[in-house]
Amino acid sequence: MSQSRFLDKTLLSVARVAEYSFFSEVYARRGGVLQALDIRVKLLSFLAIIVLLSLLHSPEALWLAYGATILLALLSRVPLGFFQKRVWLFVPLFSAAVVLPALLNVITPGEPLLVLARFSHPHAWGPYTIPAEVAITRQGLWGAIVFVSRVAASVSFAVLLTVTTRWSDIFSGLRALMVPRIFVVTLSMTERYIFVFLRLIQEMYRARKSRTIRPLSSAAGRSWVASRVGVTFTRSMEMSEDIYRAMLSRGFRGDFPTVNRYRCKWADYLWLALALAGGIGLIVLERRVMP
């Protein structure tokens, strides 16, 4: 029964991923501040903002940037609950693996704040040394705060971009910015096939469950999962060949033509001015906070 519940939760999680992506398209079609921007302006400005955030070292400046994403989400009619879940589902998982070891004086030497363990003497293994006292250092804690703040702000802007923009517009905007077409076509095909294979996985599990009378043993369950991995790989290869032939037969020559005609409006120039002013303000704030 526990195995069955585990598989049910797995299927539910897969369905939730597809559902969140569908709702992203819903928010991208709403009339908000970010949805009204020219895609070229949006891509360039968000890229510049994320690069700027990677260069900041002041938590105050990074928190101010994070607060700006919340304001932009409200102005773009994106529910804060949905937005925060997408941001903070990723930040702890990504940052914990980097931040937790860096807190300790084993990685970041400095002034100890909290001693976690004491040994009779230091232990050395080749080039690595564990001191007699393993402690959280002030320098490690400061670095962790800066790192988590930077990741939160950067992920927030990335989520805002994807939530308020349709994927088709992102791909056509990349082509308008002269990004190599092979890169754009690969991204576009990947985005489409992710959801095709999500649906395939759901259908395979639903078919198995509808034909199961009693719960399978652990060994049988592992065997079934392994066989489905092989089936998914085989079907992906077959599907890619079939779809590529179909695309060639319909005139595909290595690019997806777009009918979009982009033209900057006053709102785009205003956004660029505000983004530039905000970036300069963050730099000035950091210089004042951390001279």
N, C-alpha and C positions, 0 to 999 in steps of 0.2 A: 504493500500500500504506500509506503514512503517513497518507493521508486516511482510509482504512478503519479503521486503528488508532485514529485520533482519534475517529471516530464511535462505535467500539466502547467506548472509554473514556467517552465522553459518556453512552451508554446505561447503562453500568455505574454511573456516578455518579448518574444519575437513579434507578436501581433501589436504590442504596444509601440515598438520601434517604428513599424509601418504607420501606425496611427499618428504618432507624433510628427512624422514627416508629412502626412496628409494635412494635418492641422497647420503646419508651417506654410503650406500653400494658401490656406485660408487667411492667415494673418498677412501674407504678402499681397493679397488682393484688397486689403482694407485701405481706406483712404487716410493715411497718416503722413507725418513729416518725412520719414525716411522712405516710405513707399513712393513718394512723389519725386524723388531725386532721379536725375539721369544716372543710369547704371555705370557709365564711365566715371563720372564724378564720384559716385559712391565707392566704387572699387579703389580708385586712387586715393581718396581721402581716408578710407578705413585702413588701407595698407600703410599709409604714412602715419596714422595714429598708432597702429600696433607697433611699428618700428620705433616711434617715439617712446612708447611705454617700455619697450625693452631696454631703453637707454636711461630711464629714470631710476634713481636709487633712494628716493624719499618716500616713505609710506604715506605721508600727508598728500603729496601730489598724486600718488596712485589711488588713494581713497577718493580724492576729488574726481579723478577720471572715472572711477567706478560709479560714483554718484551721478555723473553725467549720463552714464548708460541707463540708469534707472529712469531719469527724466526723459531721455530719448524713447525708452520703451513706452512710457505713458503717453507721450506725444504721438507715438506711432500706433497706438491702440493695441499694444501687445500686453496681455494679462501678466501682472507681475509674478503671480504664482508660477505660471508656465515658464516665464523667463528665468526666474531664480532656480527652478528645478533643473533646467537645462545647463545652467552655469555651474551650480554647486554639486551636481551629480558628477561632473568631470574634475573639478578642482581638487577635492580631497583625494581622489584616486590617483591623480597624476602627481600631486605635490607631496603626498605622504611618503612615497618611496624616496624622494630626494631630500625632503626637509628633516624627517626623523633622524637619520644618521648624522646629518650636518649639525644637529643640536648639540651633539656630544663633543667633548674635548678630544676624543679619539680622531675625529675628522677636523674639527675647528678648535684649535687651541685658544685659550683666553681665560678671562676671569670667571671662575666657577660660581654659579648661582644655586644649583641644587645638586648635591652629591647623590648619585644613584647606587653606586657600589664601591666597596673598598677591598683592596687586596693587600697581601703582605708585602708584595714588591711588584714592580712592573714586569709585564710579560712581553717578550719579543718573538715574532715569527718572521724571520727574514727582514725585509725593509719595514714591516709593520710593528708598531709598539703599542701595547695597551698600558696606560699609566696605572699607578697604584690606586688612584681615585678616578672613577668614571663619573663625570658630572656634565650637566647642562651648562654651557657657557653663555655669558652675556653676548659675546660676538656671534655665537651660533644662533641664539634666539633672535637677535636683530636681523641676521641674514635670512632666517626663516620667515619673519614677518614681511620683509621686503619681497622675498620670493613669492609667497602666497598672495600678497597684494598685487604683484605684477601679473601673476597667472590669472587671478580673478578678473582684473581689469581687461587683460588681453582677450580672455575667453568671452567676456561679456560683449565686447565689440564684435568678435567673430560670430557669436550667436545672433546678435542684432542684425548683422549683415545677412546671414542665411535665413533668418526668420522673416525678415521684411522684404526679401527678394526671391522671386521664383528662380528655380535652378536654370530654366531655359534662358532667362534674362541674364543670369551670371555668365553662362557660356557665350551668349551672343555679345555681351559686353567685353569679355576677354578677347574675342576675335576682333572687335572694334578697336581694342588697344594693341593690336598687332601681336598678340600672344601666338606662338606657333600652333598651327591648326592641328597637328598630331597630338599635342598636349591637350587641347580643348576637346577634340573628338574622343580621346581616351577617357577624360574625366566624364564627359557626357554619357558615354556608353556604360561606364562603371556605375554611375548614379542610377541609370535605368535598370541595369541587371541586378543590382543589390535587391531591389524590391521584387523583381521576378523570382529570384531564388528564395527570398523570404517566403513568398507565397508557395513555392514548390515544397519547401520544408514543412510548412503548415499542412499542406495537402497530404504529404507522405505520412505525417504523424496521425492526422485525422483518419486516413485509410487504415492504418495499423490498429488504432484504437477501436474503430468500428468493427474489426474482425477479431478482436481479442475477447475470449470468454472468461479467462481467469488470468490473474497477474503473472507475468513472466518472472523467471528467476533472474538474479543479478547477472549471471553469466549470459543468459539468453538476451537480456536487455543490452548488455555491452556489445554482444555480437550483432544485434539489430542496428545499433547506432553506428558501429563500424561499417556495416554493409551499406547503410544510407549515405555515409560519407563518400563511399566509392561510387554509388549510384548518382549522387549529386555531381561529382566530378565528371563522370562519363556524360551525363546529360548536359552539363555546361559546355563540354567540348563539342558535342553534337549540335547543340543549339547555336553556338557561336558560328559554326560552319554554315548551318542552314540560313541564319539571319544575314551573314555576310554575302552569301550568294544571292539572297533576295534583294539586298541593298544594291548589289552590282546590277542586277536585272532591272532595277528601277532608276538607274542612272547615277548611282553614287560614285563620286570620283575623289574621295578623300576629304570632303568637307561638307558641312551642313549649311546650306545657304540660309540667310535670315532676311526677313522682310522688314525688320525694325529699322527705323530711321531716327537716329538720336539727334536731339537738338537741345542745347542747354537753355534753361529758362532763368528768370530772375531768382527763383528759389535756389537753384544750383549755385549761383554766384554768392548768394547770401550764406549758404551752407559752407562754401569754401572759405569765406571771410571769417565766419564764426569758428570753424575748425582751426584756421591759422591763428586766430586770436587766442583760442583755447590752448593750442600747443605752446605758443609763446608764453602764455600765463603760467603753464605748468613748469616750463623751464625757469622762469623768473622765481616762482615759488620755491623750487628746489634749490636755487642758488641762495635764497634767503634763509631757508631752513637748514641747508647743509653748505655753509660757505666754504 
